[in-house]
Amino acid sequence: MAQTRSLMTDGSPTGAHIAVDNPATGALVGHVSDASAEEVAEAVVRARRAQRGWAELDVRSRAEFFARGRRWLMAHRQEITDCIVEENGKAQEDAIIEVVYCAGAFAHWAKQARSLLARTKIRSFSPFVLGRSMYTRRVPLGVVGVIGPWNNPLLNSFGDAIPALAAGNTVVLKPSEHTPLTALLMERMARECGWPKDVFQVVTGAGATGQALVDTADFVMFTGSTRTGRLVAARAGERLIPCSLELGGKDALVVLADASLERAVNVTIQGALSNGGQMCTSVERVYVEEPVYDAFLDLLRERFQQVTSGTPGELGSTDVGAVTFPPQLAVMKEHVDDALHKGARVLVGGHSVDGPGRFFEPTLLVDVDHTMKCMREETFGPTLPVMKVASAEEAVRLVNDSSYGLQASIIGSNVKRARRLAEQFEVGCVTINDAQTNYMALGLPMGGWKESGLGVRHGAEGIKKYTRLQAVSANRFPMRRDMHMIPYEPSAYRFILRLADVMYGVGLRGRAK
């Protein structure tokens, strides 16, 4: 994207701006400001000022604001869908999933926040705290900075803001400079729904804008590359603030010999090509047991050839949209060329497409191995390498032969065996006879191992991470002096030792069996 200078109506400069294009057509669709570090700091100050009042609302009151947002989202679903398609270049069906996800997130966190953030009573049998009442409580962190990716401008950007808001934080969202317009729609939503001022703000800009947010927020939720994630984590560590990172993936799918091939092929294509393969949870490598390899590959090749790719239009117009991030085209070409140089074959596709937009053909690779980049490095595009394996055990070994550990899938009719194998995968999320559907289960944690990230989104941990834990102990019936207090009394400590012996040693409760 080219940086431009924007002029106000009177002709005076307003500062640096960033042009936003449509990846499917190359047409300019808008421009946004490139916020400075000072502007980010001012937004955080406003958010911090608004946070106390937002946190003082009870959960039901915040849920009512969510209900307004949910209704607005559904009433404007076509406008939002069109915006996502226009700035992201994805198929309309992929954009609809983002809208449905966020509507569901509004409903889920409005319902679950109260119980997940409720006080928890604590019991202890220590003689030193007898008679005390103890509990823990969840306290919002303050200002949460969300830095979103370009591949899902609603789902992975505003979607992460929802549980943070539900926990009583205010949010400053920095969307990708390649897809900022959808986030600005959500800022409009908050305004038109009467949300308290500055509870949710959007700052647009490039990398320096995101860095400024990491330098000022109280918590950072980052989704993006592992390389940038390391920088975010390092800076958060310097500031001693928490962060949560969803980073890269090289997600694998295993087809067992007893799998339904029809189901296996459908899951594979959906997992590999939805959103143009531009997701951290995309299936990027497939391992097939030898007895069904040929039959699976024949059917997969046939279905790959039926996949449509091109400029998104109405529903059903295309299956695979454009490549949103320009440098990604070079990565796809590099991975395919490297595989071919090392002995792989292309069964379908294999090339970028000439035209005003950015497209890469849905590509099916075979005769691949782990010396090839397409099997080890994140491709993030509509390419799929398929490898034959002698056994399920070999497949498990190869799945784990990766620096990434986000997600993996396994297809097989014997679910008990598939579960046993799946539990050997060194990944944070596993689906059996599915791919990616776990992301829509907001009660199920989603996060990566190894270089795929830190922390999780979704589940109880997905909202609790936006809070501090405070422990409270209250002595309800305080005496003038406890037996263990200074000055020490020998008789008191002899009693404490006898009591400890009964509780923990060779007394009545601790007698060895």
Secondary structure, DSSP 8 states (H G I E B T S, - for coil): --EEEEE-TTS-EEEEEEEEE-TTT--EEEEEE---HHHHHHHHHHHHHHHHHHHHS-HHHHHHHHHHHHHHHHHTHHHHHHHHHHHH---HHHHHHHHHHHHHHHHHHHHHHHHHTS-EEE----GGGTTEEEEEEEEE-SEEEEE--SS-TTTTTHHHHHHHHHTT-EEEEE--TTS-HHHHHHHHHHHHTT--TTSEEE---SHHHHHHHHTT-SEEEEES-HHHHHHHHHHHHHHT--EEEE----EEEEE-TTS-HHHHHHHHHHHHHGGGG-STTSEEEEEEEHHHHHHHHHHHHHHHHH--BSS--STTS-SB---SSTHHHHHHHHHHHHHHHTT-EEEE--SEE-SSS-EE--EEEES--TTSHHHHS---SSEEEEEEES-HHHHHHHHHSSSEESEEEEE-S-HHHHHHHHTTS-SSEEEES-SSGGGG-TTS-B--EETTEES-BSTTHHHHTTEEEEEEEEESS--SS-TTSSS--HHHHHHHHHHHHHHHSSSTTT---
